[in-house]
Amino acid sequence: MQYTQIVENTIAYIEAHLCESLSLADLSQRSSFSKYHFLRIFKHETGKGLFEYIQNLRLSQASRLLITSELSIMEIALMIQFDSQEAFTHAFKKEFSLPPGRYRRIMSNLIIRKEFLTMGQKQIIPGWIVTGTTPKAYEVNLDREIHYSGSKSIKLQSQAPDLEQGAYCTILQQFKAKKYIGKRVRFSGYIKSQALYGCG
């Protein structure tokens, strides 16, 4: 039996009701499977447990709200179904390596346009921050075989068969601008692309 469509329908329902209570009993009933069987096929299709998947989506939504709204951290925590600000802060820091307040300050300073970014879980490459709308859908590592100059470059490669329109991953650095005040600064880089689809 093909379970992909059932899981996709479940995910669509979850995404539409992120700010509501989502129970295993309700979701499994919608799939017409037992709780145990539903949990098994969901993990098989997505690679994640049901409630891990839901929490990741909620934390991603929280990261967007932190950047694009003036809601307090407590309001956001309650909106995405956390019982307390402490529980939300703990989960958010575990996912994004920053507490929500500091995340809001840093990302608000970095983003000129209101792009929807989420911080990568770990600093995979020392000195670089992995971010984007779906950083976990990409493999990011050092490439010592293909590089323009020096001994290595950074490689970003999608690991997802399908990505929603506008999804991306990027890397960035931060530095203090104080010693560059009044000076002209030039940035340059080289990019090599391969097997890109739907880019225009």
C-alpha positions as a Markdown table, in Angstrom:
| # | Residue | x | y | z |
|---|---|---|---|---|
| 1 | Met | 0.0 | 0.0 | 0.0 |
| 2 | Gln | 1.2 | 3.5 | -0.8 |
| 3 | Tyr | 1.2 | 5.7 | 2.3 |
| 4 | Thr | 2.8 | 8.8 | 0.8 |
| 5 | Gln | -0.5 | 10.5 | 0.0 |
| 6 | Ile | -1.9 | 9.8 | 3.4 |
| 7 | Val | 1.1 | 11.3 | 5.1 |
| 8 | Glu | 1.1 | 14.3 | 2.8 |
| 9 | Asn | -2.5 | 14.9 | 3.7 |
| 10 | Thr | -1.6 | 14.6 | 7.4 |
| 11 | Ile | 1.2 | 17.1 | 7.0 |
| 12 | Ala | -1.1 | 19.5 | 5.2 |
| 13 | Tyr | -3.5 | 19.3 | 8.1 |
| 14 | Ile | -0.8 | 19.7 | 10.7 |
| 15 | Glu | 0.6 | 22.8 | 8.9 |
| 16 | Ala | -2.9 | 24.3 | 8.8 |
| 17 | His | -3.5 | 23.7 | 12.5 |
| 18 | Leu | -0.1 | 24.4 | 14.1 |
| 19 | Cys | -1.5 | 26.8 | 16.6 |
| 20 | Glu | -4.1 | 24.3 | 17.7 |
| 21 | Ser | -3.8 | 21.1 | 19.9 |
| 22 | Leu | -2.8 | 18.1 | 17.8 |
| 23 | Ser | -3.3 | 14.7 | 19.3 |
| 24 | Leu | -2.2 | 11.3 | 18.1 |
| 25 | Ala | -5.8 | 10.0 | 18.4 |
| 26 | Asp | -7.2 | 12.7 | 16.1 |
| 27 | Leu | -4.4 | 12.4 | 13.5 |
| 28 | Ser | -4.5 | 8.6 | 13.4 |
| 29 | Gln | -8.2 | 8.6 | 13.1 |
| 30 | Arg | -8.0 | 10.9 | 10.1 |
| 31 | Ser | -5.6 | 8.4 | 8.5 |
| 32 | Ser | -8.0 | 5.5 | 9.3 |
| 33 | Phe | -5.1 | 3.6 | 10.9 |
| 34 | Ser | -4.4 | 2.5 | 14.4 |
| 35 | Lys | -2.2 | 4.8 | 16.4 |
| 36 | Tyr | 0.8 | 2.4 | 16.3 |
| 37 | His | 0.5 | 1.8 | 12.6 |
| 38 | Phe | 0.1 | 5.5 | 11.8 |
| 39 | Leu | 3.2 | 6.4 | 13.9 |
| 40 | Arg | 5.2 | 3.8 | 12.0 |
| 41 | Ile | 4.2 | 4.9 | 8.5 |
| 42 | Phe | 4.7 | 8.5 | 9.4 |
| 43 | Lys | 8.2 | 8.0 | 10.5 |
| 44 | His | 8.9 | 5.7 | 7.5 |
| 45 | Glu | 7.7 | 8.4 | 5.1 |
| 46 | Thr | 9.3 | 11.5 | 6.8 |
| 47 | Gly | 12.2 | 10.1 | 8.6 |
| 48 | Lys | 11.0 | 11.7 | 11.8 |
| 49 | Gly | 8.7 | 10.9 | 14.6 |
| 50 | Leu | 5.2 | 12.5 | 14.5 |
| 51 | Phe | 5.7 | 14.8 | 17.5 |
| 52 | Glu | 9.3 | 15.7 | 16.6 |
| 53 | Tyr | 8.0 | 16.7 | 13.2 |
| 54 | Ile | 5.2 | 18.8 | 14.7 |
| 55 | Gln | 7.6 | 20.5 | 17.1 |
| 56 | Asn | 10.1 | 21.3 | 14.3 |
| 57 | Leu | 7.3 | 23.0 | 12.3 |
| 58 | Arg | 6.1 | 24.9 | 15.4 |
| 59 | Leu | 9.7 | 26.1 | 16.2 |
| 60 | Ser | 10.1 | 27.2 | 12.5 |
| 61 | Gln | 6.9 | 29.1 | 12.8 |
| 62 | Ala | 8.2 | 30.7 | 16.0 |
| 63 | Ser | 11.4 | 31.8 | 14.3 |
| 64 | Arg | 9.3 | 33.6 | 11.7 |
| 65 | Leu | 7.2 | 35.3 | 14.2 |
| 66 | Leu | 10.2 | 36.4 | 16.2 |
| 67 | Ile | 11.5 | 38.2 | 13.1 |
| 68 | Thr | 8.3 | 39.5 | 11.5 |
| 69 | Ser | 6.0 | 40.3 | 14.5 |
| 70 | Glu | 6.1 | 42.3 | 17.7 |
| 71 | Leu | 4.6 | 39.5 | 19.7 |
| 72 | Ser | 6.3 | 38.8 | 23.0 |
| 73 | Ile | 8.2 | 35.6 | 23.5 |
| 74 | Met | 5.5 | 34.4 | 25.9 |
| 75 | Glu | 2.7 | 35.1 | 23.4 |
| 76 | Ile | 4.6 | 33.2 | 20.7 |
| 77 | Ala | 5.2 | 30.3 | 23.1 |
| 78 | Leu | 1.5 | 30.0 | 23.9 |
| 79 | Met | 0.5 | 30.5 | 20.3 |
| 80 | Ile | 2.4 | 27.4 | 19.2 |
| 81 | Gln | 1.1 | 25.3 | 22.0 |
| 82 | Phe | 4.0 | 25.4 | 24.6 |
| 83 | Asp | 2.8 | 25.4 | 28.2 |
| 84 | Ser | 5.4 | 27.9 | 29.4 |
| 85 | Gln | 8.0 | 30.3 | 28.1 |
| 86 | Glu | 10.7 | 28.2 | 29.9 |
| 87 | Ala | 9.7 | 25.1 | 27.9 |
| 88 | Phe | 9.6 | 27.1 | 24.7 |
| 89 | Thr | 13.0 | 28.7 | 25.3 |
| 90 | His | 14.6 | 25.3 | 26.1 |
| 91 | Ala | 13.2 | 23.7 | 22.9 |
| 92 | Phe | 14.1 | 26.7 | 20.7 |
| 93 | Lys | 17.7 | 26.9 | 22.0 |
| 94 | Lys | 18.1 | 23.2 | 21.4 |
| 95 | Glu | 16.9 | 23.6 | 17.8 |
| 96 | Phe | 18.6 | 26.9 | 16.8 |
| 97 | Ser | 21.5 | 27.1 | 19.3 |
| 98 | Leu | 20.2 | 30.5 | 20.5 |
| 99 | Pro | 17.5 | 31.5 | 23.0 |
| 100 | Pro | 14.6 | 33.2 | 21.3 |
| 101 | Gly | 15.3 | 36.7 | 22.6 |
| 102 | Arg | 18.9 | 36.7 | 21.3 |
| 103 | Tyr | 17.8 | 35.0 | 18.0 |
| 104 | Arg | 15.3 | 37.9 | 17.5 |
| 105 | Arg | 18.0 | 40.6 | 18.1 |
| 106 | Ile | 20.6 | 38.9 | 15.9 |
| 107 | Met | 18.3 | 38.1 | 13.0 |
| 108 | Ser | 16.5 | 41.4 | 13.1 |
| 109 | Asn | 19.9 | 43.1 | 12.7 |
| 110 | Leu | 21.0 | 40.8 | 9.9 |
| 111 | Ile | 17.8 | 40.9 | 7.8 |
| 112 | Ile | 17.0 | 44.0 | 5.8 |
| 113 | Arg | 14.2 | 42.5 | 3.9 |
| 114 | Lys | 11.7 | 40.3 | 5.8 |
| 115 | Glu | 13.0 | 37.0 | 4.7 |
| 116 | Phe | 12.0 | 33.9 | 6.6 |
| 117 | Leu | 15.2 | 32.3 | 8.0 |
| 118 | Thr | 15.9 | 29.6 | 10.5 |
| 119 | Met | 19.3 | 29.2 | 12.1 |
| 120 | Gly | 21.0 | 25.9 | 11.6 |
| 121 | Gln | 21.3 | 23.6 | 14.6 |
| 122 | Lys | 25.1 | 23.5 | 14.7 |
| 123 | Gln | 28.0 | 25.6 | 13.5 |
| 124 | Ile | 29.0 | 23.0 | 11.1 |
| 125 | Ile | 31.9 | 25.0 | 9.6 |
| 126 | Pro | 33.8 | 27.1 | 12.2 |
| 127 | Gly | 33.2 | 30.8 | 11.7 |
| 128 | Trp | 30.1 | 30.3 | 9.5 |
| 129 | Ile | 26.4 | 30.2 | 10.3 |
| 130 | Val | 24.2 | 27.8 | 8.3 |
| 131 | Thr | 20.8 | 29.3 | 7.9 |
| 132 | Gly | 17.9 | 29.6 | 5.4 |
| 133 | Thr | 14.3 | 28.5 | 5.3 |
| 134 | Thr | 15.2 | 24.8 | 5.3 |
| 135 | Pro | 18.8 | 24.4 | 6.4 |
| 136 | Lys | 18.2 | 20.8 | 7.5 |
| 137 | Ala | 17.3 | 19.8 | 4.0 |
| 138 | Tyr | 20.8 | 20.5 | 2.8 |
| 139 | Glu | 24.2 | 19.0 | 3.4 |
| 140 | Val | 26.8 | 21.6 | 4.2 |
| 141 | Asn | 30.5 | 20.7 | 4.4 |
| 142 | Leu | 34.0 | 21.6 | 3.3 |
| 143 | Asp | 35.0 | 20.6 | -0.2 |
| 144 | Arg | 38.7 | 20.1 | -0.6 |
| 145 | Glu | 38.5 | 18.8 | -4.2 |
| 146 | Ile | 36.7 | 21.8 | -5.9 |
| 147 | His | 37.9 | 25.3 | -5.1 |
| 148 | Tyr | 38.9 | 28.5 | -6.9 |
| 149 | Ser | 41.9 | 29.4 | -4.8 |
| 150 | Gly | 43.3 | 28.3 | -1.4 |
| 151 | Ser | 42.8 | 24.7 | -0.4 |
| 152 | Lys | 39.0 | 24.3 | 0.1 |
| 153 | Ser | 35.6 | 25.7 | -0.5 |
| 154 | Ile | 32.1 | 25.3 | 1.1 |
| 155 | Lys | 29.6 | 22.9 | -0.6 |
| 156 | Leu | 25.9 | 23.2 | -0.2 |
| 157 | Gln | 23.9 | 20.3 | -1.5 |
| 158 | Ser | 20.2 | 19.6 | -1.3 |
| 159 | Gln | 19.2 | 16.3 | 0.3 |
| 160 | Ala | 15.5 | 16.6 | -0.3 |
| 161 | Pro | 13.8 | 15.2 | -3.4 |
| 162 | Asp | 11.3 | 18.1 | -3.5 |
| 163 | Leu | 11.5 | 21.5 | -1.9 |
| 164 | Glu | 8.7 | 24.0 | -1.8 |
| 165 | Gln | 9.0 | 27.2 | -3.9 |
| 166 | Gly | 11.3 | 29.7 | -2.2 |
| 167 | Ala | 13.0 | 27.2 | 0.1 |
| 168 | Tyr | 16.8 | 27.7 | 0.4 |
| 169 | Cys | 19.9 | 27.3 | 2.5 |
| 170 | Thr | 22.8 | 29.7 | 2.8 |
| 171 | Ile | 25.8 | 30.4 | 4.9 |
| 172 | Leu | 26.9 | 33.7 | 6.5 |
| 173 | Gln | 29.4 | 35.3 | 8.8 |
| 174 | Gln | 29.2 | 38.1 | 11.4 |
| 175 | Phe | 31.8 | 40.7 | 12.3 |
| 176 | Lys | 31.9 | 43.9 | 14.1 |
| 177 | Ala | 31.8 | 46.9 | 11.8 |
| 178 | Lys | 33.4 | 49.4 | 14.2 |
| 179 | Lys | 36.9 | 49.4 | 12.7 |
| 180 | Tyr | 35.4 | 49.8 | 9.2 |
| 181 | Ile | 33.5 | 53.0 | 9.8 |
| 182 | Gly | 34.2 | 55.5 | 7.2 |
| 183 | Lys | 36.0 | 53.0 | 5.0 |
| 184 | Arg | 35.1 | 51.4 | 1.7 |
| 185 | Val | 34.7 | 47.7 | 2.0 |
| 186 | Arg | 34.5 | 45.3 | -1.0 |
| 187 | Phe | 33.2 | 41.7 | -0.8 |
| 188 | Ser | 33.7 | 39.2 | -3.6 |
| 189 | Gly | 33.3 | 35.5 | -4.0 |
| 190 | Tyr | 33.0 | 32.7 | -6.5 |
| 191 | Ile | 30.1 | 30.3 | -7.0 |
| 192 | Lys | 30.0 | 27.0 | -9.0 |
| 193 | Ser | 26.5 | 25.5 | -9.5 |
| 194 | Gln | 25.5 | 22.0 | -10.6 |
| 195 | Ala | 22.2 | 20.3 | -11.3 |
| 196 | Leu | 20.0 | 23.3 | -10.5 |
| 197 | Tyr | 16.3 | 23.1 | -11.4 |
| 198 | Gly | 13.5 | 25.6 | -11.4 |
| 199 | Cys | 15.9 | 28.6 | -11.1 |
| 200 | Gly | 15.0 | 31.7 | -12.9 |
